[in-house]
Amino acid sequence: MRSSAVVVIAPLAAVTLASNAKAQTVFFASGNSGFTNYSDGHFSSSGFSVSALPTFNNITGVKEAFSGSFIALSGFTGQSATLAFGEYGLTGSNLNSGVNIPIAYNFTLIPNGATAVSWSLSMDIGSSNQTVASGTGTGLLTGTGLFTVGSTVNTPSFYSSQLNLVFTTAATNQGVSVVMDPSTAAFSINPLTAVPEPVTTSLLFGFGALGFVLLRRSRRAATA
C-alpha cells in the first residue's frame, strides 16, 4: 500500500512546483490620475489611490479608488463625463488571448440635482476596451464583472479604468458625486475569490484520494 500513497503524492508535488514556476502578470500603479471627456462642467477630486492586491491565478491585481464631484456649468439633457482613474503599467508575463480577469466594484453615486443617471465601468488593457459593468440610478452600487482578453497583450503594456456617467441637469451647479472608498472593494482588478485555483483543486482531490487509500487500508487491517 505504500506505493499507492507515493503515486498520489508525487504528481501533486510536480503540479505545485510547476504552478509556482509560472511567470506572473503584474498590474501596477504608475502614471497619471485624472479625468477626461467631460461635457460642460468641471470635476473636483478629493484624491485617487491605487494599492496592490494578492496574487491570484498568476496575476497580481490592484484596487483603485477615488472620490469627487462632477458639477455642470449649465442645465441640459445628456450631460456626460468619463472619469479616468489613470493610466498605469502592466509588466511580467504576457496576457494570453481568452484569459478572464475578474472585476469587483463598490461605490456610491450621489445625485446633486442630477436626474436620469446611468453609469458604466470600462477598462482598457493593451489595445482592447471593454465595458465590465453598467446600470442606472444612484446610491450604493456593488457587483462583479469580467474582462476577457482578446488579442494577446504583450508586456510591458498599459491599462486604464474609467467610470462613464450620463445624466440630466436642470440648472447650473447640479451634478453627481462619486464616493469610491478604498476600505471596500472600490474598483478591484483580479481580486481573490472563493473559487480555488486549478492547483488548489488538484491538491484537494489528491488529499481526498490519499484519505480514501488510508481508509481502505485501515478497514482491511481491522478485518484481517
N, C-alpha and C positions, 0 to 999 in steps of 0.2 A: 504493500500500500504506500510506501514511501515514494515510490516512483510516481504514483498518481499525484501526490501533493506537489512534487517538483514540477511536473508537467503543467500544473495550473499556475504556479507562481512564476516560473521562468519567463513565459511570454509577457506577463504583466510587467515585469521589470524592464523588458525590452521596449514595450509601448511607452512606459513612463519616461525612459531615457530619451526616446525619440521625440516625445512631446516637449520635453524641457529643452531639447536641442534646437527647436524651431526658432527662426528669427521672429521678432515682434514688429508690428507696425505701431508707431507712436504718434498720437496727436499731441501737439504741444503748443503752448501759448507763446506766440512771437509775432510782433507786428502791431498794427494799429487797431484801435477800437473806435467806433463812431456810428454814424447813421448816414444813409444816402437816399436819394429818390423820394423826397417828401414834397407834397404839393404846398399850397400857400399857407405857410406856418413855420413853426420852429420847434425843435426838440431840446428840452433841458434834461440832462442826465445827472443822476446822483452817483454814477460810478459803474464801471464794468469790472467783472472779476472772472478769472479762469483758474481752475485747480485740477490737478491730475487725479484720475480715478485708478483703482487697482486694475492690473492686467487681467483680462478675461478673454479666452479663446485667442490668445496670442495677439491681442490688440489692446494697447494702453489708451484708454479714452480720457475725456475731460468733462468737467462740469462747468458750464458757463452761466453767468448771472448778470443782470443789470436792472436798474430801476430808473424811471424818469417820466416825463410828461410831454406829450405832443399837443401843442396849442395852435389852433388855426387862427390866422390873421383876418379871415373873413368867413362869413357863413355861406355854405352851399353844399349841395348833394355831391357825393363822390369824392370826399376828401380821401387821400391815401398817403400812407407813409410806410417805407421799408426801413426798418431799424436793423442795421447790420451789427452783429456782436463784434465783428472784426475779421481780419484775415490772418490766419495762423499757419503754422507749418505742419508737415506730415513727413516723417522720416522712418527709417528702418526698412523692413521688407515691403515689397510691393503689395498693393491690394488687388487681388485677382478678381476677374470678372465673375459675377454671381455671388460674391460674398455679401451676406446680410449683416448690417450693423444696426443693432437695436438703439432706439432713442426713447428717453423718458422726459416728460416735461411737467412742471408745476409752477404756474404763475397766475397773477391776478390782473384783470383789466378793470379799471375804474372809469366809468363814463363821467367826464366833467362837462356835462351838457350835450355830449355827442349821443346820437341815436343810430339805429340800424348798423351796429358794429359787426363786422365779420373779420376773421383773422386766419392766418396760415403761418406755419413754421416751415421753412425750407432750408436746404443745405446745398452748398457747392463743395464737391470733392473732385479734385482734378478738373476736368472739363465738363463734368456732369452736374446738373442742377435738378433737384427733386423736392417736391412738397412731401413732408413726412407726417404732417398733421394739419387739420383745418377745422373750422367751426364758426358758429355765430354766437353773438351775445357777449355778456361781460360777467364779472365775478371770478371765482376761483376756477381755474381750468387745469385739469390734470389728465394724464393719459400716456400712451406709448405710441411709437411709430417705428418705421423700418426704412433704412436707406439701403437699397440694393445696388452694389457696384456694377456699372455697365461695362464699359471697356476697362481693361486693366489699368490701374493708376500706378505709374512708375514713380518711385520716390527718388530724391526729395520732391515734394509737391506742396500744395496748399489746400486748405479748406476754409470755409466760412459758413456762418449760420445767420439766418435772417428771420425777423418777425415782421410779417406783412399785415398792415391794417387798412381797412376801408370803412368809412363811416360818414355820417351826415352831421353837419353843424348848422345851427340857425343863426348864430351871431359870432362876432369876434371874440377871441379868447376862450372859446369852447374847444374841447378835445378829449383825449383819452390818456389816462395814466397807466403805466406798466410797473408792476412790482414782481420781480423775479428774485426771490430770496435764496441766497446761496446755502442756507441751512436746510433747504429742501432739495428735491431733485433738480430744481431750476430747469436748465436745459442740459441733459446728460447724454453724452455720446458714448455708446458702448458701456452702459452701467452693468454691474453684477446682477445676475438674475437667478431665479431658483432652479433653472434648467441646468443640469450638470454638463460639463464639457465631455466630449467623447472619451477622453482618457479616464475621467471620473466614472463614467458609465461602465467602462471596461473593468475598472478596479472593483466596483460594486458587484458586477457579475462574477468576477474571479473569486472574490471573498465568499460569495454565496455558494459557488461551486466547491470551494475548499471546505466550507462548513458541511455541505452535503456529503462529501467524501469522508470526513471525520465522523459524521453521524452514522453512516453505514458501517464504518469500521468499529465503532463502539457497540452497535447493535449486534454485529457478528461475534464480537468478543463476549457479549453477555449471554448469547445463546449457545456458545461453544461449550 
